[in-house]
């Protein structure tokens, strides 16, 4: 499959643990479509996770948007692709770029629900990020490949709200907006990020098994008493109840 590019800035634009694990921090993104809860792997990707938390803790993501929905050309289903969000190089909010943490170092992967940083060259990531829908492991670092083989910096996973991610993935896009690989992938309109706040681990959902009821015993059939021969037999009566 052709490698996609996840760029940062305006010009470019699963089953996870339900109890807090060491080094995992949870962040809830609230949008008009619904909420997305992320588990950030702070122990495995400390630089990248800390950068995302700085933007969330200073409320810089409040008012940002999901502005891009990327799927293979001609693909219309909601089970593969990615959505991209962030500040698009807003000079009032963007902070300094961070060092690149490749998946070959962190041990993470761009599987379904992974959140990762957009970038140009390694070490250029600032605020913009993307969330994978379906396994996008071709975005992982590949030391055997030629050229820029460091991939993208995955740093966590969606633990609640993948249904919201998929809704955003299939929202209308402009056929003309965007440049380069992003042309035709820009959401029209973008989906606002109303807030980004630290939160607690999602509560495990416990499914209650159906209650089995004992089968109802059939109503007893009463045999009428014998009637003396001298008395005519009564007409049969249909059982009541």
C-alpha positions as a LaTeX table, in Angstrom:
\begin{tabular}{lrrr}
\hline
Residue & $x$ (\AA) & $y$ (\AA) & $z$ (\AA) \\
\hline
Unk1 & 0.00 & 0.00 & 0.00 \\
Unk2 & 1.23 & 3.49 & $-0.85$ \\
Unk3 & 2.78 & 5.26 & 2.11 \\
Unk4 & 0.73 & 8.21 & 3.35 \\
Unk5 & 2.24 & 11.43 & 4.63 \\
Unk6 & 1.02 & 13.04 & 7.83 \\
Unk7 & 2.28 & 16.58 & 7.79 \\
Unk8 & 2.19 & 19.19 & 10.48 \\
Unk9 & 1.06 & 22.74 & 9.91 \\
Unk10 & $-1.29$ & 24.56 & 7.58 \\
Unk11 & 0.76 & 23.90 & 4.47 \\
Unk12 & 0.26 & 20.18 & 4.99 \\
Unk13 & $-1.48$ & 19.47 & 6.63 \\
Unk14 & $-6.89$ & $-3.00$ & 20.67 \\
Unk15 & $-7.85$ & $-3.75$ & 23.54 \\
Unk16 & $-6.17$ & $-1.45$ & 26.02 \\
Unk17 & $-6.11$ & $-1.76$ & 29.80 \\
Unk18 & $-9.14$ & $-0.39$ & 31.60 \\
Unk19 & $-7.26$ & 0.20 & 34.83 \\
Unk20 & $-4.51$ & 2.80 & 35.03 \\
Unk21 & $-1.18$ & 1.17 & 34.23 \\
Unk22 & 2.21 & 2.55 & 35.28 \\
Unk23 & 3.26 & 5.30 & 32.91 \\
Unk24 & $-0.15$ & 5.61 & 31.24 \\
Unk25 & $-1.99$ & 8.95 & 31.29 \\
Unk26 & $-5.54$ & 9.40 & 30.00 \\
Unk27 & $-6.80$ & 12.40 & 28.01 \\
Unk28 & $-10.35$ & 13.04 & 26.85 \\
Unk29 & $-10.96$ & 14.96 & 23.63 \\
Unk30 & $-14.47$ & 16.41 & 23.46 \\
Unk31 & $-15.99$ & 17.16 & 20.05 \\
Unk32 & $-19.54$ & 17.89 & 18.82 \\
Unk33 & $-19.59$ & 14.35 & 17.42 \\
Unk34 & $-18.71$ & 12.76 & 20.77 \\
Unk35 & $-15.76$ & 12.13 & 23.08 \\
Unk36 & $-12.51$ & 10.29 & 22.36 \\
Unk37 & $-10.48$ & 8.98 & 25.32 \\
Unk38 & $-6.77$ & 8.38 & 24.79 \\
Unk39 & $-4.29$ & 6.34 & 26.80 \\
Unk40 & $-0.89$ & 7.99 & 26.39 \\
Unk41 & 2.11 & 5.68 & 26.82 \\
Unk42 & 4.21 & 8.10 & 28.84 \\
Unk43 & 6.66 & 5.40 & 29.94 \\
Unk44 & 7.32 & 4.14 & 26.40 \\
Unk45 & 7.20 & 7.45 & 24.49 \\
Unk46 & 8.03 & 10.06 & 27.18 \\
Unk47 & 8.98 & 12.95 & 24.88 \\
Unk48 & 5.96 & 12.65 & 22.59 \\
Unk49 & 3.42 & 11.98 & 25.34 \\
Unk50 & 4.74 & 14.88 & 27.44 \\
Unk51 & 4.46 & 17.19 & 24.43 \\
Unk52 & 0.80 & 16.25 & 23.88 \\
Unk53 & 0.09 & 16.74 & 27.59 \\
Unk54 & 1.63 & 20.23 & 27.51 \\
Unk55 & $-0.79$ & 21.24 & 24.78 \\
Unk56 & $-3.72$ & 19.70 & 26.67 \\
Unk57 & $-2.76$ & 21.07 & 30.10 \\
Unk58 & $-2.34$ & 24.63 & 28.75 \\
Unk59 & $-5.67$ & 24.32 & 26.89 \\
Unk60 & $-4.00$ & 24.99 & 23.56 \\
Unk61 & $-6.03$ & 22.21 & 21.93 \\
Unk62 & $-9.27$ & 23.94 & 22.95 \\
Unk63 & $-10.55$ & 25.33 & 19.66 \\
Unk64 & $-8.27$ & 23.17 & 17.51 \\
Unk65 & $-9.88$ & 20.93 & 14.89 \\
Unk66 & $-9.87$ & 17.58 & 13.22 \\
Unk67 & $-9.31$ & 18.90 & 9.73 \\
Unk68 & $-8.30$ & 15.91 & 7.61 \\
Unk69 & $-9.76$ & 12.45 & 6.90 \\
Unk70 & $-7.50$ & 10.18 & 4.88 \\
Unk71 & $-8.66$ & 6.98 & 3.15 \\
Unk72 & $-7.38$ & 5.06 & 0.13 \\
Unk73 & $-8.61$ & 6.53 & $-3.13$ \\
Unk74 & $-12.13$ & 5.35 & $-3.90$ \\
Unk75 & $-12.58$ & 3.75 & $-0.46$ \\
Unk76 & $-15.87$ & 4.67 & 1.21 \\
Unk77 & $-16.06$ & 2.40 & 4.28 \\
Unk78 & $-15.30$ & 3.65 & 7.81 \\
Unk79 & $-12.92$ & 0.85 & 8.84 \\
Unk80 & $-9.60$ & 2.00 & 7.35 \\
Unk81 & $-7.69$ & 5.26 & 7.15 \\
Unk82 & $-6.89$ & 8.03 & 9.62 \\
Unk83 & $-8.08$ & 11.37 & 10.91 \\
Unk84 & $-5.73$ & 14.26 & 11.57 \\
Unk85 & $-6.09$ & 17.15 & 14.00 \\
Unk86 & $-4.18$ & 19.93 & 15.69 \\
Unk87 & $-3.40$ & 23.62 & 15.46 \\
Unk88 & $-2.12$ & 23.77 & 11.87 \\
Unk89 & 0.83 & 26.00 & 12.79 \\
Unk90 & $-1.18$ & 28.59 & 14.70 \\
Unk91 & 1.68 & 30.93 & 15.76 \\
Unk92 & $-0.13$ & 31.94 & 18.93 \\
Unk93 & $-0.31$ & 28.36 & 20.23 \\
Unk94 & 2.34 & 26.16 & 18.63 \\
Unk95 & 5.37 & 25.33 & 20.76 \\
Unk96 & 8.86 & 24.24 & 19.73 \\
Unk97 & 9.31 & 20.99 & 17.78 \\
Unk98 & 10.23 & 17.84 & 19.69 \\
Unk99 & 12.73 & 15.04 & 19.16 \\
Unk100 & 11.45 & 12.08 & 17.17 \\
Unk101 & 10.69 & 8.80 & 19.01 \\
Unk102 & 10.46 & 6.06 & 16.36 \\
Unk103 & 8.42 & 2.92 & 16.95 \\
Unk104 & 11.63 & 0.90 & 16.71 \\
Unk105 & 12.61 & 2.58 & 19.99 \\
Unk106 & 9.25 & 2.76 & 21.79 \\
Unk107 & 7.93 & $-0.67$ & 20.84 \\
Unk108 & 4.57 & 0.86 & 19.89 \\
Unk109 & 2.86 & 0.36 & 16.54 \\
Unk110 & 0.35 & 2.06 & 14.26 \\
Unk111 & $-2.41$ & $-0.45$ & 14.87 \\
Unk112 & $-6.14$ & 0.29 & 15.07 \\
Unk113 & $-6.72$ & 3.26 & 17.39 \\
Unk114 & $-3.09$ & 4.38 & 17.61 \\
Unk115 & $-2.43$ & 8.11 & 18.04 \\
Unk116 & 0.74 & 9.45 & 16.47 \\
Unk117 & 2.41 & 12.75 & 15.57 \\
Unk118 & 2.39 & 14.40 & 12.16 \\
Unk119 & 5.75 & 15.63 & 10.92 \\
Unk120 & 7.94 & 16.71 & 8.00 \\
Unk121 & 11.52 & 15.66 & 8.75 \\
Unk122 & 12.25 & 13.71 & 11.94 \\
Unk123 & 12.28 & 16.17 & 14.83 \\
Unk124 & 9.79 & 18.64 & 13.29 \\
Unk125 & 6.59 & 17.53 & 15.09 \\
Unk126 & 4.75 & 20.20 & 17.08 \\
Unk127 & 0.99 & 19.99 & 17.75 \\
Unk128 & $-0.60$ & 18.08 & 14.89 \\
Unk129 & $-1.48$ & 14.42 & 15.40 \\
Unk130 & $-3.44$ & 11.64 & 13.71 \\
Unk131 & $-5.46$ & 8.62 & 14.83 \\
Unk132 & $-5.35$ & 5.35 & 12.89 \\
Unk133 & $-8.47$ & 3.47 & 11.86 \\
Unk134 & $-7.51$ & $-0.11$ & 11.14 \\
Unk135 & $-3.91$ & $-1.34$ & 11.18 \\
Unk136 & $-1.58$ & 1.18 & 9.53 \\
Unk137 & 1.66 & $-0.57$ & 10.48 \\
Unk138 & 3.37 & 0.61 & 7.28 \\
Unk139 & 3.74 & 3.90 & 9.20 \\
Unk140 & 6.07 & 2.22 & 11.71 \\
Unk141 & 9.81 & 2.72 & 11.51 \\
Unk142 & 11.54 & 0.38 & 9.07 \\
Unk143 & 15.33 & 0.37 & 9.57 \\
Unk144 & 15.76 & $-1.75$ & 6.43 \\
Unk145 & 14.11 & 0.81 & 4.15 \\
Unk146 & 16.07 & 3.44 & 2.27 \\
Unk147 & 15.87 & 7.18 & 2.94 \\
Unk148 & 13.69 & 8.46 & 5.77 \\
Unk149 & 12.87 & 5.15 & 7.40 \\
Unk150 & 12.03 & 6.39 & 10.91 \\
Unk151 & 8.26 & 6.33 & 10.39 \\
Unk152 & 5.94 & 8.29 & 12.66 \\
Unk153 & 5.94 & 8.60 & 16.45 \\
Unk154 & 3.03 & 6.61 & 17.90 \\
Unk155 & 2.54 & 7.45 & 21.57 \\
Unk156 & $-0.80$ & 6.02 & 22.68 \\
Unk157 & $-4.12$ & 4.43 & 21.79 \\
Unk158 & $-7.84$ & 5.22 & 21.80 \\
Unk159 & $-9.53$ & 3.37 & 24.67 \\
Unk160 & $-13.01$ & 4.83 & 24.21 \\
Unk161 & $-14.63$ & 6.61 & 21.29 \\
Unk162 & $-13.47$ & 4.74 & 18.20 \\
Unk163 & $-17.04$ & 5.06 & 16.99 \\
Unk164 & $-16.53$ & 8.83 & 17.08 \\
Unk165 & $-13.25$ & 8.51 & 15.16 \\
Unk166 & $-15.00$ & 6.49 & 12.46 \\
Unk167 & $-17.79$ & 9.07 & 12.21 \\
Unk168 & $-15.21$ & 11.78 & 11.59 \\
Unk169 & $-13.42$ & 9.61 & 9.04 \\
Unk170 & $-16.45$ & 9.54 & 6.73 \\
Unk171 & $-17.50$ & 13.18 & 7.07 \\
Unk172 & $-17.67$ & 15.31 & 3.90 \\
Unk173 & $-14.40$ & 16.50 & 2.39 \\
Unk174 & $-13.58$ & 19.27 & $-0.04$ \\
Unk175 & $-12.53$ & 17.91 & $-3.45$ \\
Unk176 & $-10.20$ & 20.85 & $-4.05$ \\
Unk177 & $-8.81$ & 21.95 & $-0.66$ \\
Unk178 & $-5.39$ & 20.80 & 0.50 \\
Unk179 & $-2.05$ & 20.47 & $-1.27$ \\
Unk180 & 0.00 & 17.47 & $-2.29$ \\
Unk181 & $-1.08$ & 14.22 & $-0.65$ \\
Unk182 & $-3.67$ & 16.14 & 1.35 \\
Unk183 & $-5.65$ & 17.41 & $-1.62$ \\
Unk184 & $-9.21$ & 16.14 & $-1.47$ \\
Unk185 & $-8.81$ & 14.99 & 2.16 \\
Unk186 & $-9.64$ & 18.22 & 4.00 \\
Unk187 & $-12.86$ & 18.04 & 6.00 \\
Unk188 & $-15.54$ & 20.54 & 5.03 \\
Unk189 & $-16.27$ & 21.76 & 7.61 \\
Unk190 & $-13.57$ & 20.68 & 10.10 \\
Unk191 & $-14.69$ & 19.06 & 13.36 \\
Unk192 & $-13.90$ & 21.30 & 16.37 \\
Unk193 & $-12.01$ & 20.00 & 19.39 \\
Unk194 & $-13.96$ & 21.67 & 22.17 \\
Unk195 & $-11.58$ & 20.62 & 24.94 \\
Unk196 & $-8.70$ & 18.28 & 25.79 \\
Unk197 & $-8.42$ & 17.34 & 29.47 \\
Unk198 & $-6.72$ & 14.71 & 31.57 \\
Unk199 & $-9.17$ & 12.11 & 32.81 \\
Unk200 & $-9.30$ & 8.80 & 34.63 \\
Unk201 & $-9.13$ & 5.32 & 33.19 \\
Unk202 & $-12.42$ & 4.22 & 31.62 \\
Unk203 & $-14.61$ & 2.06 & 33.81 \\
Unk204 & $-14.69$ & $-1.55$ & 32.57 \\
Unk205 & $-17.96$ & $-2.41$ & 30.90 \\
Unk206 & $-19.44$ & $-5.50$ & 32.48 \\
Unk207 & $-21.89$ & $-7.40$ & 30.35 \\
Unk208 & $-24.64$ & $-9.06$ & 32.36 \\
Unk209 & $-25.43$ & $-12.53$ & 31.04 \\
Unk210 & $-29.08$ & $-13.20$ & 30.27 \\
Unk211 & $-31.07$ & $-14.70$ & 33.13 \\
Unk212 & $-32.19$ & $-18.21$ & 32.37 \\
Unk213 & $-35.74$ & $-18.92$ & 33.50 \\
Unk214 & $-37.05$ & $-22.37$ & 34.31 \\
Unk215 & $-39.44$ & $-23.72$ & 31.69 \\
Unk216 & $-43.09$ & $-23.40$ & 32.60 \\
Unk217 & $-44.67$ & $-26.74$ & 33.44 \\
Unk218 & $-47.73$ & $-27.57$ & 31.35 \\
Unk219 & $-51.07$ & $-27.25$ & 33.08 \\
Unk220 & $-52.17$ & $-30.57$ & 34.61 \\
Unk221 & $-54.83$ & $-32.43$ & 32.70 \\
Unk222 & $-57.70$ & $-33.54$ & 34.93 \\
Unk223 & $-59.39$ & $-36.82$ & 34.05 \\
Unk224 & $-63.11$ & $-36.61$ & 34.79 \\
Unk225 & $-64.51$ & $-39.16$ & 37.24 \\
Unk226 & $-66.39$ & $-42.10$ & 35.74 \\
Unk227 & $-70.05$ & $-41.48$ & 35.31 \\
Unk228 & $-72.60$ & $-44.08$ & 36.36 \\
Unk229 & $-73.96$ & $-46.00$ & 33.39 \\
Unk230 & $-77.47$ & $-44.83$ & 34.12 \\
Unk231 & $-76.45$ & $-41.16$ & 33.67 \\
Unk232 & $-75.72$ & $-39.76$ & 30.21 \\
Unk233 & $-72.06$ & $-38.67$ & 29.79 \\
Unk234 & $-71.67$ & $-34.89$ & 29.93 \\
Unk235 & $-70.36$ & $-33.00$ & 26.91 \\
Unk236 & $-66.58$ & $-32.42$ & 27.12 \\
Unk237 & $-65.58$ & $-29.03$ & 28.53 \\
Unk238 & $-62.57$ & $-27.14$ & 27.20 \\
Unk239 & $-59.95$ & $-26.52$ & 29.93 \\
Unk240 & $-59.91$ & $-22.98$ & 31.31 \\
Unk241 & $-56.82$ & $-20.86$ & 31.92 \\
\hline
\end{tabular}
